[in-house]
Amino acid sequence: MSLICTICARGGSKGVAGKNSRDLLGKPLLAWTIEQARATRLFAAIAFSSDSDQLLEHALKAGADITVKRPDEMATDVAPKLPAIRHCLEQAIARTGTTPDVFVDLDVTSPLRLPSDISDAVALLRRSGARNVITGAPAHRSPYFNLVEARPDGTVGLSKIAEPPIVRRQDAPPCFDMNASIYVWRVAAFLENPSVFYPDTRLFEMPQERSVDIDSELDYALVELLLQKRQSVGTGS
């Protein structure tokens, strides 16, 4: 059965002003994600949700099939994203008249993914039988070795203590930074209990050079540089 893709983006941004519609190598940032979803040929519908009419207009021009106006209460600075994803999914199901078994949510601020990353994450979900798949890159710091937490009294200590203690980072369990790029869910599981983590959640590993999430001007500059490099060697969008 064909899948549904949801893409949710607010009009406001504190870290990088107007980032979701900001020009990135000749097109709005949001267009990169819509085009990547389209290139997979996986989706019966790509649904774009926003509180911003401007972003919704940009999304239609970029190739979204469905636009969903996000309710104001789901678009505040403190509003969690899962309710907005669920609202977008439910609207897409209602408008298409079909309920797929799987849907994919893509984040606009992670435009370095490849279409093959999306397809491979979906394949991992189907192969594993898990309720969902998230994506991440190998972590720069290990909570078992060199990632510390501040205690209420001002002292610090390792985030996770292993027994026996780990004295080499190479001996620590593999840890990953979530890259906010691709989320794949079984629709029934998500609608019953919207969550990022279930007991059987799997991770699809992506390299660090495809895992920058734009949250600052530095991130934006790095993404632009990496995309320019990719285009110069012709490795895809």
N, C-alpha and C positions, 0 to 999 in steps of 0.2 A: 504494500500500500504506500502511496506517495505520502510524504511528510509535510508538516507545516514548519516554517521558520518564523520565529518572533525576533524582532529587533526593537529595543526600547531605549529612547534617548530623551532626556529632559532638555528644555530650552535654556535653563540657567546652568552656569558652571562657575565655581569659585576658583578652582585651581588654574584653569585656562579659559578666559572669557570667550563665550560663544564657540567653544571648540567643536561641537558636533556639526556645525555648518561651516566652519572655517576652511578656507581653501588649503588643500594639500595636493601639491603637484597638479594643479589645474582642475580639481573637482572637490566638492565638499567632503569633509572627512567621512560622513555617513555613507557616501556613495561607494567607498571602497568595500564596506561590509556587505552592502546590498549586491554589488557586482560579484563578490566572492560567493555569496549564497546562490545567485543565479547560475554561476559557472559550474556548480556541482551537479546540476540537473536532478537534484534529489527532491525538490519541493513542488508540491501542487500549488502552494501559495506562500508568498513572503509577506508577512504582516508587520507593519511599522507603527509603533505606538509613541506618541509624544503629547505633551501639553502645549507645544508650540505649533501654531499654524504654519509658520515659515518652514520648520523642519519637516512637517508632513508634506508640504508642497515640494521641498527638495527630494524627499523620499520617493514620491510618485515619479518625478522626472528621472530619478536614478534607477527606476525599475521595480519598485515595490508594487505588489498586487493589491494590497489592502492597507488603508491607513486607519488608525484607531486613535481617537482623541482621549488622552489619559485624563481621568478625573482629577480635579485640583488636589484632593486630599492624598492622592498617590504621587504628587509631583513636588512636594516640599523638600527642603534640604535634609530633613530627618526621616523622610518616608522610606521604608525598606523597599527593595526592588521586586521581591517575589510576588507581592500582590499585583504589581503592574504587569509582570510577565503573565500571571494567571488571567488578568483582565484581557490582555491582548490575545492570549490563546483562546479564551472563551469566545471573544468576538470573532476571531478567525474561523472557529468551528461553526459558529452560528451563520456566518456569511457564506461559507463554502458548502454548508450542509453535510459535511463529512467529519468524522472523528478518527484521525489517524492513530496508530498505535504508538508512534514516537514523534516527538517534536524537538527542535533544536532552537536554543536561544543564543544569539550572537551579540557581543558587546561592540558598539561603535568605536570605542576608544582603544580597541586592539586590532588595528588594520594590517598587521604584519602577517597574519595567518595566511595560509594557502588554501585554495578550495579543497585540495587533497587532505588537509588536516581535518576539515569538517567531515568529509566522507569517511576518513579512517576512524574518527571518533564515533561516528554512527555504527561503523562495522564492529568496533570494540563492544559497544552496547549489545548489539545483536549476538555477537559471538559469546559474550560472557554471561548473558542472561540477567545482568544487573539492572537495577531500577534506574540508575543514572550514571553518567560519565562526566567528569570535569576535566579541565586541562591545566597543565602546569609545566614549569621548567625546573631543572635541578637547582636547589636552593644555594644561595651564596654563603649562607651561614647554617650551622647545624645546632638545633636546640640541645643536643647531647654534648656539644664540644665548645662552640664559641658564640652562641646566642644566649644573652643573659637577660634576666628580668629584674626590675627594681622592686625591692620590698618596701612595705610601708615605713620601715625605720630608716630608709635611705641606703641600705646595703644592697648588693646585687649578688645574684647566683645564677647558675645555669638554669635554663627554662625546663629541662628534663634531666632527671638523674637516672643513670643506668647502673645496674649492679651486675658484674663489677664495673667500676668507673671506666669510661672510654678515654683513652689517652692519645689516640690518633683519630683524626677526622675520617680517615678512610675506613675505620672500623665501625663507624656509626651507621645506623639504619638509613637507607636512602630517604631524603627529605626533599620536598618540592615547594616552590613558590607558586601559588595559584596565579594564573596570568589573566584571568577575567576575559578569556577569549571565546571559548566554546563550552556550552552546557547542553548535554543531551539527556532527555528524560523520556521514560515511558509515560504516556499521557495519563493512563489510569492511576498510576502511582502518584504523579504530581498533583492531579486534581483531588485525590483523597487526602494527601498530606504534602503540601508544597514545602520542599526542603532542598538544601544543597547537599546535605549529607544523610545517607541512609546506611544501615549496617553493611550493605553490599556495594557501596559506591566505588567505582573504578576511576583511575586517572589515566588519561592519554597524555603521554609525555611529548612536549614540544621543545625545540632548542631555544636557547636564550635569545638568539637573534630574531625569533618570530614571536617573542613573548613580552614585548614592551607595551605596557598599558599607560596611555597618556593621562597623566594626572598633574603635570607641571609643564612649564615652558621648555625645560630641559628635555623631558620626555618627548615633547612635540618635535624639537629639533633633531633628536636622535632618530625618531621614526622617519622623519623626512629624509635624513641622510641614508638610512638603511633602504628605504624605498627607491631612492635615486640610484643607489648601488645595484639594487636588484634589477631595475629597469635597464641599467647600462649593460648588464650581462644577460638580459633576456630570460630571467628565471620565473616569470609569471607575475600575476597581480596579487 
